[in-house]
Amino acid sequence: MIERALRQAGLELTEVLQASNGEEALQALRDDHGKSNPLSLILSDINMPVMDGLQFLEQRRDEKLAVGIPVVMITTEGSEPLVLRAISAGAQGYICKPFTAEQVKARVVPLLRAA
């Protein structure tokens, strides 16, 4: 669903890495670290099994993985403490579910242009 929204927003996706939880996402970043074709964007949900999105962001920051890559949280959680924790852990954007392609475009495109 997210991929479709990004494509509808006019973004060309060459490769999409997926993880079902924060620990898998961290491992994907570790495996990708130092490769010649770096990531452009990280999208993460807050509610995930094993390691949630906030723990993922904090661990990513602590391990200095994908430094400078914009992170957008996509979630049903919109409480101010969670948003503030996500921002302090490195998130640059936040999209609440349900979302539209236009909302994704409005939050993601400016981050990619700034990178």
C-alpha positions in Angstrom: 0.0 0.0 0.0 2.8 2.4 0.9 4.7 1.5 -2.3 1.6 2.3 -4.4 1.1 5.6 -2.6 4.8 6.6 -3.3 4.4 5.6 -7.0 1.1 7.6 -7.2 3.0 10.5 -5.7 5.3 10.3 -8.7 8.4 8.8 -7.0 10.4 6.2 -8.9 11.3 3.3 -6.7 14.3 1.3 -7.9 14.7 -1.0 -4.9 12.6 -1.4 -1.8 13.9 -3.2 1.3 11.2 -4.5 3.6 11.3 -5.7 7.2 8.5 -7.0 9.4 10.0 -5.6 12.6 12.6 -3.2 13.9 15.3 -5.8 14.4 15.0 -7.0 10.7 15.1 -3.3 9.7 18.3 -2.8 11.7 19.9 -5.8 10.1 18.9 -4.6 6.6 20.6 -1.3 7.4 23.7 -3.1 8.7 23.8 -5.2 5.6 23.4 -2.1 3.4 26.0 0.0 5.3 28.8 1.2 3.0 27.3 -0.1 -0.2 27.6 2.1 -3.3 23.8 2.5 -3.8 22.7 4.0 -0.4 19.1 4.3 0.7 17.2 7.4 0.0 14.4 7.1 2.5 13.3 5.1 5.5 9.6 4.5 6.3 8.7 2.9 9.6 5.6 2.0 11.5 5.7 2.5 15.3 3.7 -0.6 16.1 5.8 -3.7 15.1 6.5 -7.0 16.9 9.9 -7.8 18.4 11.3 -4.2 18.2 8.9 -1.3 17.6 9.6 1.6 15.4 10.7 3.9 18.2 13.2 1.4 19.5 14.4 0.9 15.9 14.9 4.6 15.4 16.8 4.9 18.7 19.0 1.9 18.0 19.6 3.2 14.4 20.8 6.5 15.9 23.0 4.8 18.5 24.6 2.5 15.8 25.0 5.5 13.4 23.3 3.5 10.6 21.9 5.3 7.5 23.1 8.7 8.9 21.5 11.6 6.9 18.8 9.4 5.4 15.3 10.9 6.1 13.0 8.8 8.2 9.2 9.1 8.1 7.0 7.3 10.6 3.7 5.9 9.3 1.4 4.9 12.1 -2.0 5.0 13.8 -0.3 6.4 16.9 -0.6 10.2 16.9 -0.1 11.1 20.5 2.2 14.0 21.2 4.7 12.0 23.4 5.2 9.4 20.7 5.6 12.0 18.0 8.2 13.9 20.2 10.0 10.6 20.9 10.1 9.8 17.2 11.5 13.2 16.3 14.1 13.1 19.1 15.2 9.7 17.7 15.6 11.1 14.2 12.3 11.0 12.4 11.8 14.0 10.1 8.2 13.2 9.1 5.1 11.6 10.4 2.1 10.3 8.6 -1.0 9.0 10.4 -3.0 6.1 9.0 -5.2 6.0 7.1 -3.3 8.1 4.6 -3.7 9.2 1.0 -1.1 9.3 -1.8 -1.2 13.1 -1.6 -0.4 13.1 2.1 2.6 10.8 1.4 3.7 13.1 -1.4 3.4 16.2 0.8 5.5 14.6 3.6 8.1 12.6 1.6 9.0 14.6 -1.6 10.3 17.6 0.3 12.6 15.4 2.4 14.0 13.7 -0.7 14.6 17.0 -2.4 16.4 18.3 0.7 18.7 15.3 0.8 
